[in-house]
Amino acid sequence: MQKQKKILFISAFPPGDKTAGQNYTRLLLEDLAGHGHKIDVCVFKYADHQYAPQHSNINVLMVRPLGTKRKLLNIVKLPMLHPFFTSRLSLRLIWFISRNSSRYDLVYLDFSQVFLYGLFIPRSRQYLMLHDVIYQKYARKTGALQSAASKWIFRSEKLLLSGKRKTLLTFSEKDRELIKTWYGKDAKVVSPFLDPMILDLEEADFTESDYFCFYGAWNRSENTEGLHWFFEHVYPGLQSRIRIKVIGGGMSAKDKAVFSTIPGVELLGFVENPYPVLAGARALIAPLFQGAGVKFKVLEALACGTTVVGTEIALEGIAADLGEELIRCTTGQDFITEINKQAAASRTAEEKIALHRKTISIYTRDRFSEMLG
């Protein structure tokens, strides 16, 4: 039986199901509460992103506003840090934690944008959840300005991760090694949560159809750039006109107008339960050229028994035991070749169910709640 702990949980985003990262936060809070821990949550406000706790052990203590004006003022308040890390600066929250952090057994800082709060509570036991290693994300961008920005990011991230009372958390061994190499700090690997709806998939859901999927939050530039790239460089070279289902919200009206006119393309928008759609697909297509960290959409596709065709950036960080189901592509011709192969082949429901079970077995261990003892 775990000892009940009092946790101050500060997140850069409202927990919810709008994005994979927010969904992890939501499921983590429910898991911690289910283990008997008492959690006070501080989050930052987003339009149309509401959080209603599903457990009595979770208390929303504070919801802080965001806005362009506030972000610009924050640059002046903490000029030594890159603006990425100061966008969630709140003097009211600093005032609260500096006076009340001793009331808590630990402080959990969720997403790199809130790591700055650790500077103000150096004596508190802190857990920092790196959804991404931010320096890697910026280092992959090109240009003189980006090079200067990446150096600033490196110095800022190194400062925010330093401290004896901090335990760093990450989703993959790959990111753990990056943190060790760049910052000389060890990190603990925790498993992402799989949505409970994946566990509820029925045998019939794994019957493979003839369509392919794209899946993501389409208000994120790295996702939309990959989608445009695919239809410009890959789609015209395919042997036959495949059916494509595009899952996810946030797509602009302009992009909807472009993609909805392409033969065989179906824009599904936000889907409350996208997992039967993923489970029935030939493959998930993931042409990502920017970003960092484990891509939850890739993990969820595997958990639905579906192979993923993607770039190295899209597939990085996934457990090595699942490598056979990841088809790596570098060029447009690579994608054309591999998608043509997938279109001509098919998998039985039994094969897809086997992958579903294997993925679940790997990603249902090493929970953060198990670390608390």
Secondary structure, 3 states (H helix, E strand, C coil): CCCCCEEEEEECCCCCCCCHHHHHHHHHHHHHHHCCCEEEEEEECECCECCCCCCCCEEEEEEECCCHHHHHHHHHHCCCCCHHHHCCCCHHHHHHHHHHHHHCCEEEEECHHHHHHHHHCCCCCEEEEECCCHHHHHHCCCCHHHHHHHHHHHHHHHHHHCCCCEEEEECCHHHHHHHHHHHCCCEEECCCCCCHHHHCCCHHHHCCCCEEEEECCCCCHHHHHHHHHHHHHCHHHCCCCCEEEEECCCCCHHHHHHHCCCCCEEEEECCCCCHHHHHCCCEEEECCCCCCCCCHHHHHHHHCCCEEEECHHHHCCCCHHHHHHEEECCCHHHHHHHHHHHHHCCCCHHHHHHHHHHHHHHCCCCCHHHHCC
